[in-house]
Amino acid sequence: MTLFAPELLARAAAVLETYRRAGTRIVTAESCTGGLIAACLTEIAGSSDVVERGFVTYSNEAKIESLGVPAALIESHGAVSAEVAEAMASGALARSRAGIAVSATGIAGPGGATASKPLGLVYLGLARSGAAPLHQRHLLSGDRGAIRLASVAAALNLLADAAP
Protein backbone atom coordinates (compact mmCIF):
# COMPACT_ATOMS: atom_id res chain seq x y z
CA MET A 1 0.00 0.00 0.00
CA THR A 2 1.22 3.50 -0.80
CA LEU A 3 0.07 6.98 0.16
CA PHE A 4 0.72 8.27 -3.32
CA ALA A 5 -1.55 8.31 -6.36
CA PRO A 6 -0.32 6.42 -9.42
CA GLU A 7 0.14 9.72 -11.33
CA LEU A 8 2.42 11.07 -8.59
CA LEU A 9 4.46 7.87 -8.54
CA ALA A 10 4.79 7.97 -12.32
CA ARG A 11 6.06 11.55 -12.07
CA ALA A 12 8.55 10.52 -9.37
CA ALA A 13 9.76 7.61 -11.52
CA ALA A 14 10.25 9.94 -14.50
CA VAL A 15 12.21 12.43 -12.37
CA LEU A 16 14.41 9.65 -11.02
CA GLU A 17 15.11 8.28 -14.49
CA THR A 18 16.03 11.73 -15.81
CA TYR A 19 18.46 12.37 -12.95
CA ARG A 20 19.82 8.82 -13.14
CA ARG A 21 20.69 9.30 -16.82
CA ALA A 22 22.38 12.61 -15.99
CA GLY A 23 24.31 11.09 -13.07
CA THR A 24 22.93 13.73 -10.72
CA ARG A 25 21.84 12.94 -7.16
CA ILE A 26 18.96 14.66 -5.34
CA VAL A 27 18.71 15.85 -1.73
CA THR A 28 15.49 17.09 -0.09
CA ALA A 29 14.99 19.61 2.73
CA GLU A 30 11.43 19.51 4.02
CA SER A 31 9.36 21.30 6.58
CA CYS A 32 5.60 21.31 5.87
CA THR A 33 5.85 18.11 3.82
CA GLY A 34 7.52 16.24 6.67
CA GLY A 35 9.58 14.02 4.38
CA LEU A 36 6.85 13.24 1.83
CA ILE A 37 8.97 14.40 -1.12
CA ALA A 38 11.72 11.96 -0.18
CA ALA A 39 9.12 9.29 0.63
CA CYS A 40 7.52 9.65 -2.79
CA LEU A 41 10.86 9.42 -4.56
CA THR A 42 11.99 6.44 -2.48
CA GLU A 43 8.69 4.63 -3.07
CA ILE A 44 10.22 3.83 -6.47
CA ALA A 45 12.45 0.75 -6.48
CA GLY A 46 16.05 1.59 -7.34
CA SER A 47 15.79 5.19 -6.15
CA SER A 48 18.86 4.81 -3.92
CA ASP A 49 21.17 5.58 -6.83
CA VAL A 50 19.53 9.02 -7.24
CA VAL A 51 18.18 10.07 -3.83
CA GLU A 52 21.24 11.01 -1.79
CA ARG A 53 19.46 11.95 1.47
CA GLY A 54 16.62 13.92 2.93
CA PHE A 55 16.38 16.41 5.77
CA VAL A 56 13.14 16.88 7.71
CA THR A 57 13.56 20.22 9.45
CA TYR A 58 10.14 20.97 10.84
CA SER A 59 11.22 23.35 13.60
CA ASN A 60 13.11 26.61 13.17
CA GLU A 61 15.88 25.17 15.33
CA ALA A 62 16.25 22.21 12.98
CA LYS A 63 16.46 24.54 9.97
CA ILE A 64 19.21 26.48 11.73
CA GLU A 65 21.14 23.49 13.14
CA SER A 66 20.78 20.95 10.33
CA LEU A 67 20.71 23.19 7.25
CA GLY A 68 22.56 26.30 8.42
CA VAL A 69 19.62 28.62 7.75
CA PRO A 70 20.57 31.90 9.46
CA ALA A 71 18.38 32.62 12.49
CA ALA A 72 18.25 36.26 11.40
CA LEU A 73 16.71 35.19 8.09
CA ILE A 74 13.92 33.34 9.87
CA GLU A 75 13.40 36.26 12.25
CA SER A 76 13.19 38.85 9.46
CA HIS A 77 11.21 36.89 6.83
CA GLY A 78 9.59 34.05 8.76
CA ALA A 79 10.08 30.32 8.27
CA VAL A 80 7.50 30.36 5.47
CA SER A 81 9.25 32.61 2.97
CA ALA A 82 11.09 32.56 -0.33
CA GLU A 83 14.32 33.45 1.44
CA VAL A 84 14.11 30.54 3.87
CA ALA A 85 13.11 28.09 1.12
CA GLU A 86 16.21 29.07 -0.85
CA ALA A 87 18.42 28.88 2.25
CA MET A 88 17.03 25.43 3.09
CA ALA A 89 17.84 24.14 -0.40
CA SER A 90 21.31 25.72 -0.35
CA GLY A 91 22.01 24.28 3.09
CA ALA A 92 20.92 20.79 2.07
CA LEU A 93 23.07 20.95 -1.04
CA ALA A 94 26.11 22.07 0.98
CA ARG A 95 25.58 19.26 3.51
CA SER A 96 25.27 16.45 0.98
CA ARG A 97 26.96 14.91 -2.01
CA ALA A 98 23.99 15.71 -4.26
CA GLY A 99 24.03 17.91 -7.34
CA ILE A 100 20.56 19.38 -6.78
CA ALA A 101 18.40 20.15 -3.74
CA VAL A 102 14.70 20.84 -3.41
CA SER A 103 13.08 22.30 -0.30
CA ALA A 104 9.56 22.93 0.94
CA THR A 105 8.27 25.25 3.66
CA GLY A 106 4.68 26.31 4.09
CA ILE A 107 1.42 26.37 5.99
CA ALA A 108 -0.49 23.11 5.60
CA GLY A 109 -2.93 23.92 8.39
CA PRO A 110 -5.33 23.73 9.85
CA GLY A 111 -3.70 26.39 12.06
CA GLY A 112 -0.78 28.75 11.60
CA ALA A 113 -2.21 30.96 8.88
CA THR A 114 -2.17 34.75 9.02
CA ALA A 115 -3.52 37.47 6.76
CA SER A 116 -0.16 37.78 5.01
CA LYS A 117 0.59 34.04 5.04
CA PRO A 118 -2.64 32.18 4.31
CA LEU A 119 -3.41 28.50 4.62
CA GLY A 120 -1.91 26.67 1.65
CA LEU A 121 1.00 29.06 1.13
CA VAL A 122 4.03 26.96 0.20
CA TYR A 123 7.47 28.03 -0.96
CA LEU A 124 9.70 25.59 -2.77
CA GLY A 125 13.41 26.19 -3.07
CA LEU A 126 15.89 24.77 -5.54
CA ALA A 127 19.68 24.84 -5.37
CA ARG A 128 22.15 23.42 -7.88
CA SER A 129 25.89 23.24 -7.87
CA GLY A 130 27.29 26.35 -9.53
CA ALA A 131 24.00 28.26 -9.76
CA ALA A 132 22.11 30.76 -7.65
CA PRO A 133 19.21 29.26 -5.67
CA LEU A 134 15.67 29.96 -6.80
CA HIS A 135 12.18 29.58 -5.41
CA GLN A 136 8.56 29.11 -6.39
CA ARG A 137 5.52 30.40 -4.50
CA HIS A 138 2.38 28.28 -4.48
CA LEU A 139 -1.04 28.90 -2.97
CA LEU A 140 -2.57 25.44 -2.65
CA SER A 141 -6.08 24.49 -1.58
CA GLY A 142 -7.65 21.69 0.37
CA ASP A 143 -7.11 20.17 3.77
CA ARG A 144 -3.73 19.46 5.37
CA GLY A 145 -3.22 16.20 3.49
CA ALA A 146 -4.18 17.70 0.13
CA ILE A 147 -1.85 20.67 0.61
CA ARG A 148 1.04 18.41 1.55
CA LEU A 149 0.50 16.09 -1.42
CA ALA A 150 0.10 19.04 -3.80
CA SER A 151 3.41 20.33 -2.45
CA VAL A 152 5.04 17.00 -3.33
CA ALA A 153 3.64 17.22 -6.86
CA ALA A 154 4.90 20.79 -7.23
CA ALA A 155 8.35 19.77 -5.96
CA LEU A 156 8.53 16.91 -8.47
CA ASN A 157 7.52 19.32 -11.24
CA LEU A 158 10.21 21.75 -10.11
CA LEU A 159 12.81 18.99 -10.22
CA ALA A 160 11.61 17.91 -13.65
CA ASP A 161 11.79 21.46 -14.98
CA ALA A 162 15.32 21.89 -13.57
CA ALA A 163 16.61 18.59 -14.89
CA PRO A 164 20.13 18.60 -16.31
Summary of the structure (lengths in Angstrom):
residues: 164
radius of gyration: 14.6
end to end distance: 31.9
largest distance: 44.0
contacts: 583
relative contact order: 0.19
helix: 45%
strand: 20%
